[in-house]
Amino acid sequence: MAARIAPLTSPPTGDAAQPDWAWVARLLHHSRSLDDIEQTRLLPERKVLYQFCARGHDLAQILLGRLLTDPHDGVSVYYRSRPMMLALGADLEELAAGPLMRAGSCTGGRDIGVVFNRPGAGGPSVLPAAGGVGAQYTPATGWAQAIRYRHEVLQDPSYARSIAVVLGGEASTATNGFWAALNIATTLKLPQLFYVEDNGYGISVPSRLQTPGGDIVANLAAFSGLCILQGDGADPAEAARLTAQAVAQVRAARAPVLLRLKVPRLSGHSGQDTQAYKSEQLLREETARDPLARLHAYLVPAQMSEGQWSALAAEARAQVEAAIERAIAQPAPDPQQLTRFVYSEPGAPQRQGGLLPEGVALPPGTMTAHPEPARTNMLTAIRRTLDVELALNRRMLVFGEDVGPKGGVHGATLGLQDKYGPERVFDTSLSEEGIIGRAVGMALAGLRPVAEIQFRKYAEPAAEQLNDCGTMRWRTGNRYAAPIVVRMPGGFFKVGDPWHSQTNEVAWVHGVGWQVAVPCNAEDAVGLLRSALRGNDPVIFFEHRAMLDAAWARRPYPGDEFVVPFGRARTVRAGSELTVITWGAMVERCEQAAAASQVDAEVIDLRTLAPWDKAAVQDSVTKTRRCVIVHEDNLTAGFGAEIAATLAQENFFSLEAPIERLAMPNIPSPHNLGLLDAAVPSVARITRALQHIASL
């Protein structure tokens, strides 16, 4: 049973500061009933295994959610945001099905039940939530920048008042994601609302250990370009006024606002948390601030009778009970579908994210090269491909540290900002979390972001965003995907060092959902980069620094429509005695070693590692009956180990000699030239290995 999206049910219209309080009360009772039944019945029965209660946070979220009605609003939520989902019109059965791990939940049972998503269907989009605290901030900032781009550059007037909203607890304000997003949003003056639900605790850690004095607002008082509002999120009138003021301010000023509302957390962090770390006095004080009780006091008898309140509460409880029973009756997820939607599938585009859901189709290109007479280096080939694709696709943006006037630290974007303007080719702050998270949000909003990470090692601060991006299609059951392209130079160049010369491409091969390209020459760089830029999956495009201007890697430019499909290896040199499997900078060395070895060696350049051309490798090894695998990454758990294991399992009886692996020792890349030569597989070392395996 596929996860479904219920029709949007918008809250009643009217005075922003004066909600339809009966509607608010009904949703608040819905939220409380869901939490209560899960905690008191479904958790003990082990029908729900992972539960996060929103009691105390619920009223203010509902009051905020009722104001997010623009069709291009983007809402980035976290694990305590179910009341927001209710206010945005999510179906009770769908919300109940999440913790129950049913097929009809918003993830189809693939993710924990409080990690929500909701593609926009005539109303705001709920960006796919992640389980990591603080991971929700920078994608929201990317959505906010996409709003500005689509309005000002693509000239779409329907984005004139759209905003991005991100929800988080006060503990999340200590994370990299919060500070990266805040820095970007204020620097660029983006239409983004930071909504901080301050309950005083991050699980058991009090807010005074999260930020000085436990007061994020006091510490941001001098933050330039930020409007700050704060108040009591458990007070109905004050919460209604402040949420209306915050949303109106962002819509009108097109600049960021931070709204901090203090709320009580009336249950533990999760279903297993007894809150033993809180004093009895604090628990009594929090109970006295319960927004449900305060809403009752606010409405009864001034706006409704006690009987009306009781009837409304009973009706809401009955609706939740019925929704839970329907959710329990849903089928469990189908194990036969378990491996679907790791990557895009032909004829089954995601509902939101990237170009395809909006009907934007780029030409498929051709695998036939139309080479120009002159040879070009790999760096120039990459720059020219970016140029061609920027001209073709107005939704494409190129950004990263130093990619603007400087043209990138390697020169790959030189002149592109002059040609396409700072809205499309631009510098970013020094925050890889911000670069990648922002790219994810842009892709979710229908753009094609091309982010540069200056060196492979510098990707580590963005690891959470990269991992979340790769898993997005699978964990949302193909509702969402973020097809971004991340250009990532690395590898040795003249010398090495532990910070600029790392390869470790295997990390992203192991990362679910990523395609990984490692071209070794200018022609393949053009074809693979164009395939990435016109494709529908996130791609790590690894640019080896030693090959960017290497004479061996120069090739004729193959044409503006040339593509190389992912997962298709290239036979560099045909042979019958031994197969050499390699990629990246090692292709040149393996070709030279094969020529020097007097062994009739077949050299195969994989070109892409995810997917990799298993058939080509197996066909070659079946023919030659011997195999040597050469790569620059460390030996232990390098991608060569995956190839060797596959051959040992599936082609064991074709082999007449042990599989040989040549790689870096398990050390960082050394800086001294002598040490580097001893670490990276050399032509001489590869030659000796070929001769040895051929002799067995």
N, C-alpha and C positions, 0 to 999 in steps of 0.2 A: 504494500500500500504506500503510495507516494505521499510525502509530506505536502499538505495543502495550505493555501493561503486564503483565509476567509475574507469576504468583501470588507472594505474599510467602512467602519461606522464612526463617523465624525461626531465629536461632542457638539452639543447645541451651541449655536452662535449667539452673540449678544455682547454686552459690556465686558471687556477683557478683565476688569477688576471685580466684576460681579458675576461669578459663575452661576450656572444652573446647579444649585446646591443639592437638589435631589439626585441629579445625575452623578455628582461627585460622591455623595453618600452611597449610592448604589455600587459604584466601582470600588469604594473603600471596603464595603462589606464583601464584595466579591474577593478582593485581595485577602482580607482577613480569613474568610472561609477556606480559601485554598490553603493558606498557611496552616490554619488550625487542623484541618482534616489530614493534611500530610504529616504534621507533627504528632498528632494524637492517635491516628489510626494507620496510615499507610507506612510510616517509618517503623512502628512496632511490628507490623505485618510483613516488613521487608519487601513491600511492593515498590517503595521508594527507598533508594539507598543513599542518595546525596541530596540534601535539602538546605536551601538558604532562605531564611525568613525575611520578609520585608517589613514586619511590624514596626511602626514608628517612622519609617521612611515613606510610607505609602501615600499619605495625604498630599504632601508637597509635590511628589512625583506626578500624581494625578492632576493637580492644579497646573503644573508646568505642561504636561502632555496635551491638555485640552487646547493649548495655544499653538501647537505645532501642526498647522493645517496647510502650509504651503506645499504644493506638490513636489518641490525640490529641496525641502528641508531634509537634512541628514541628521540622524540621532545615533550617537555612539554610546552604547549602554554597557553595563557590567552585570555581575551576577546577582545583584540585589535590585534589579530593575523591572520586575514583573508588573508592579503597578503602572509604570510608564507604558508597558506593552498594552495593558488594559485600556489606558487612556487613548492610545493610538488606534484602538479598534481591533486588537488581536482577539481571536475567538477563544472562549473559555475552554472548550474541549482541547484545542491545540495547546494552550498553556498548561492544562492539566496533564496532557500526554507527555510533556517533556520530562518531568521527574519520574514518570512511570516508564520511561524508555520505550515508548510506543512508536510505531511507524508513522503515525499522523502528527508527530511533533514537528517543530520547525527545523530539526536536524535529522528527522527520521530515525532517532535513537542512536545516532552516531556520536553525539556529544552530550555532556552533562545537561540536565534539563533546564538549567537557568541561564544557559549561554544562548541568547536569543538572536534572531535575525528576522528581517521582514522586508523583502523587496518592495519598493514603492509601487503602488497600484492606484494612482489617483490621490495619493497622500504621501506623507513623509516616508523616507527609507530608514529602516533600522539597520545600521551597518553590522556585519557579523561580529558578535562579541567574542572575546578571547578569555581564557581562564586566567591569564597573567594579569596581576594588578598593575595598572598604569598603561597597559598595552592599548587601551582604547583611545588615548589622547591624540597621538599624532595622525592616525587615519582620519579623525574628525577634522584636524587642521588641513589635511589634504583635500577633504571634501569642501571645506570653506574656500580654499584657494581655487578649486575647480568651479565653484559658484561664481567667483569673480571672473575667472577666465571665460567661462561660457557666456557671461553677461557682457563683459567688456570687449573681449577679443572675437568671440564667435557671434556677438551681437544678438543674443537671444534675450528679448525683454522679459520672458517669463521667469528669469532668475533675479529680477531686480530687488526682490525683498526676501529671497531665500536665505536661510542661515544654517549653520552647523551647530549642533548641541552635543556636548559630551558630559556624561554623568560619572561621578566618582566619589568615593568616600574620602575623608580627610587624610587617611593614611596614604592614599595614592598620590597625594601631593608631594611625597618624598621621593617619588620614582623619577627615573630618567625621562620617561615618556611625558610626564606632566611638565617638567621644566623645558624640555625640547619644544613641546607644543605651545606653551605660554610664550617662549622666546620668539618663535616663528610668528604666531598670531599677532603679537604686539608689534613686532618689527615691521610686518607687512600690512598691519591694520586690517585684519581679516574679519569677516562677519561670523564670529564664533562665540558661543556662550559656554563658559566653563561653569558647570553646576556642581558644587561641592556639598555633599551631604555629610555634615560633621556630627557624628554620633559619639565622638570622644575616644574611640577605641579602634585600633587595627588588630582584630582578633582580641588578644589580651593586652596589647601594648597601648598605653595611654597616649593621647595626642601630644603631650609635653615631650615625649621621646621621639616624635615624628618631625616636629618643627619647633623652633625656639618659642617657649612660652605656650605651646599648644595652640597658637593662633596664627593661622596662615594669612589671614586678612591683615593683621598688624605687620607681618613681615613683607607683605606685598604693597604696602601703602604708598611707597615711592616708585613702584614699578611703572615705567613710562608707557603711556598708550593704553592703559587698562582702567576701565570703569569698574569699581568694586561696589557691590551691594551686599548687605548681610542682614540677617534677622532670625526670627523663630519659625522654623518650618513646621512646628506642631500647632501653631496658632492659625486657625483657618483664615481670618481676615488678613493678617499680616502676610502669610504665605501667598494668598491670592494676589495681594497688592504687589509684592516683590517679584513674583514670577511674571506677572503682567508687565511690570516696569522693565525687567531685565530683557524679556523678549522684544518688547517695543523698542528699547534702546539699541539692541543689536540690529534690528531690521532698519531702523531709521538712520543710525550713524554709520552702519557698515563697518563696525569696529568691535573689538572684543570686549566682553563683559564677564566678570567673575561674580557669580552669585553664591554666597556661602550661607546655607541655612542650617541651624543647629536642630538636630532631631534626636530623639531617644532611640536606642537600639533595644527593643523590648524582648528580644530573644538572643540566644547565643549567635556567634558568628555563623555557625552551621548547625545542622540538626544534632550533632554529637557534643556541642559545646554547652556546658552547664553554667557558665559565667561565674564559677567559683572564685575568680579573681576580683570580683566586684563586691563591695561591702553591702550589707543589708540596707544601710541608709541610702546608698546610691541607687540600689534597685527600687526602693520605695519612691525616691525622687523621680526616677525615670518613669515609673508607672503613673505617677501623678501628672506627667506631661503627655500621656498617651493621646495622640491626635484624634483617635476615634471618640474617646470620651469628651475631648474638647470640642469636636465637631457637634456631638450630641448637645452639649451645653449651649453651643452657638446657635443651633437651629431650633431646639425645642425649649419653650413653646413659641419662640419668636416667628419662625417660618413654617413650622409643621407641628402637628400634635404628637404626643407620645405614641398614640395608636398608629399614626402614619409612619413614624420612625420604626416601630416594631414590625409593621407589615412590610415595609421596605426591606428591613434586615432579614425577615423570614423568607421573603421572595428571593433575595439574593442568595441566601444559603441554599435554598431548594435548587436554584439554577446551577450553583456550583456542584452540589451533590449529583445532579443529573449529568453534568458535563464530565465529572470524574467517572461515573459509571460508564458513560459512552467511551471515554478514553481507555478504561480498563478493558472494555470489550474489543478495542482495536487489535488488529494482529500485531505480533512482534515483528521487528524488521526481518527481512528475508536474507538469510546468510548467503544465498546465491548472488546477492547484489553487493556483497561486502567490498569487493575490489573495484566497483564502478566509480567513476568520477574522480579518480586520482588526477587524470588529465582530461582535457576536453575530448568529447566524442563527436564524430561526424553526425550531423543532423540533430544534435541535442545540445544546443547552446545553453549556457547559464541564463537564468532569468534577469540577472543584473550584474553589471561590471564589464568593463571593456567595451568594444565597439559593436559586436554582433547583436546584443539585445536591442540596440537602437537602429538596427538595419544598416549599419555602416559596414560595407564589405570592401576590402582592399583587393586589388588584382592578385591572383595566385602566383604570378611570375612564371619563369621558365627555367628548366634545368639545362637548357642549351646556352652555352656561353657565346657571346659575340665579342671576342677579345679585341682590344685596341692594340695598335702596333707597339707602343711603348710599355715598358714594365713599370710598375709602381710599387712602392713599399706598403707594408700592411697598415701602417698608421694613416697614410694618405687614403688608402682604400676604405678604411673605417670612416674617416671624415667625409669622404665623398658619398658613401652610402647613407650616413646620417643626413647629409644635405639633400639627397634625392628624396628620402622618405619624409623629411620635414616639408618639402615642397608638395609632396603628394597628399599628406595627411595633416590637416590643420588641427587635429586633436592631439597631435604628438608634441610633447614637451621634453626638452633635454636639460638636465640640471645636476648640480653637485658642487662640491667645493672647487673653486677656481676654474669652472668651465666657461665663464663669461668672457670678459675682455682678455684675460690671459690665454684662453683657449684650452684649458686643461693643463695639468702638470706634465703630461706627455704630448700635448699638442693636438689631441684628437678632435677638439671642437673649435680649433682656431678659425676665426672669421665667421662662425655661425651666428653669434649674437648680433654682429653688424648686419648680417643678411636678414635675419628673422626677428630681431628685436628682443629686448630683455623680458618680455612676457613669455616667450617660448624657449629661450635659451638663457639660463640664469644661474647665478651663484647662490649658494645656500650657506647658512651658518655651519660651523664646524660641529656637526652632530649627525653621525650616521643613523642613529635611531630616528632623528627627524627627517633625514633624507628618504629612508626606506618607508617609514610609516606614512609620510606625506604622499609618497608615490602610490602606496596602497589605496589611500583615500581618493586620490585623483582617478585611479583606475576604476574604483567602485562607482565614481561619478561619471563614467563614460569617456574618460580621456585615455591616451596612450603615453604614460610616463616612461622616460628613459633616464634612469638614475645612474650616476657614476660614483663608485667608491674608489678613491684614489689608488689604494693598494689592497690586495687581498686581506692582509692582516687587519686592516682598518674596518673590515666588515663585522668584527666581533661585537662591538656595541649595538649593532643592528640585528644580532642573531635572533632575538625574539620576534621582531617584525618579519624577518625573512622566513622563519619557520611558520609563523601564523599565516603568512601570505601563501606559502606552498600548500598548506593543508586546507585552505579555505574552501575550495571546490568540494573536496571530499566531506568535510565536516558539516557543510550546509546542504549536502545532497544535491549539488549542482544548482542551488538557488543563486549562489554568488561565486564569482571568480574575480581575481585581480591580476590580469595579464600584464605585468610590468616587465621591463627589460632592465637588468642591472649589469652595467659594464664594469668589469673588475680586473684591472691589470695586476700582474703578480709575476713571480718567478725571478730567477737571477738575471742580472743585467750588468755586464762587466765584472761587478763584484756581487757579493751577497750580503745579507744581514738578517737578523731574526724578525725585522719589522716591515721591510719593503719587498722581500724576496720569497715570501712563503707562497706555496701553491695550495696544498690542502683542498684541492677541488673535490675530493671525495666527500667532504662534509656536506656539500649541496647535492651530490649524487644520492647520499643517504637521506637528504631532506625530502620528505614526501611532497610530490606535486611539482617539483622543479625540473625543468629541462636545463641541461648543462652543455654548453658548446665550448670547445677548446681548439680553435683554428690554429694552423701552423704557417699559413701563407696568405698572401693578399687575396687571391681568388676565393679561397674557402671563407675568409673573413667576410667578404662581400656577401656571398651566398648564404652563409649561416646567419649573419646579422639581419639581412633582409627577411629571411624566414622568421626570425624572432620578432621583428617589428611588425610583420603582417600576420603573425600567428595569434593563438587564443589561449596561450599558457604562459605563466611566468618563466622567465629565462635568465640564467646566469651566463653572461657572455664573457668568457675568460680570455683576456688579451695578454699574451706572454710578452713581457717587456723586452726580452732578448730578440724577439722576432719582429718587433714593430718597425725596425729599420734594417733588419738583417738582409744582406745581399741574396742569400739563398731563398728567403721568403718572398722576394719580389716576383710578381706575376703581372701579366697584362690585365687591366681592368676588364671584367667579363661582361659589362653591360648593366643598364639601369633596371633590368627586370630579372637578372640572374638570381636564382635561389638554389640553395643546397638543402634538401630535406634532412630533418633530424633523424638520427638512427641509421644513416647510410655511410658506411666506411668507404675509404678510398684505398685502392691498391697502388702504393707508391712504386713498388718494384715487384715484378712477378718472379716466382721461384718454385722449386720443387723439393728441396731438401729440408727446409726449415721455415717456420713461420715466425715473424717478429711482429708483435703487437705493441703499438705505441701511440702517442699523441703529443701535441704541444711542441715544445722546443726539442724534444727527444727525437722527433721524426727526422730532422736533418742529420743528427748524429747516427741514427740507425741506418739511414740510407748510405752514409759514408762508410759505416762499419761493414755493411753487407758487401759493398764494392771491394773493401780491403780484405775481407775474410777468406776469399776464394771459396765461399760456400754459396750454393745457389739458393739464396734466402729470399723469401717473399716478405715484403715489408707492408704492413697494413696500418694506416692512420685511421683511428676510430673517428676522429673529428668531433663527435658528440659522445658524451659518457652517459647521459640520461636523455633519451634512450640510447643504448649502445647496440651496435650491429652484431648481435650474437651469431646470426646465421653466417655472415661473412667470415667471422673468426672460425667457426666450427667447420665450414667448408674447406678453408685453407688448411687447418690442422688435420683434417681427415685426409687431405691430399699429401701433405709434407710429413706428417706423423711426428713432428717435433715442434716445440714452441718455446720462444723466449719473449718475456714481457718486460718492457722497459718504460719507466716513468720517473719523473723528478720528485714526486711526493715521497714521503717517508715509506719505508718498506712495510712496517706493521700496519695492517688494515688499510693500506693504500688500495686504489681501485684494481691494481693488478691482482690482489688477493681474490677479488670477486671473479675475475676472469679465470684465474687458475682453478678456483673451486668449481666453477661451472664446467670447465673442461674435464676436471677429474671426475665429476659426477656423471656427465653426459657423454664424454668422448674418451673414457678411460682406455677402451680397447683399441682405439686408434693410435694411441701414443706408444712410441718405441723408445722414449727417453724421458727422464723427469722434466717437468716444467721448470724453467729457470726464470727467476725474477731478479731484475736489476733496478735498484732504486736508491734514494737517499738513505743513509743510516737514520736511526730514530733520534735525530738532533735537529735543532733549528738550522736555518741556512747560515753558514759562517761567512765572516766578512773578509778575512785574509784570503788572498788569491790562491795560495797553495792549499789551504784548507778547503776552499770552495771546489777546486779541481779534484781533491780527494773525495769530496762528498757527492758531487753530481756525477752520474754515469758518463764517462768519457767515451770517445770513439774507440780508443784503445781497449778499454775495459769491455765495451760491448762486443768488439771484434773477438776478443779472447773467449767470451761467453758463447758466441756463435760457433766458433771453431770447436770448443769443448763439447757442446751439445750435439753438434753434427757428427762428432767422432764416436759417440756412444751407440 
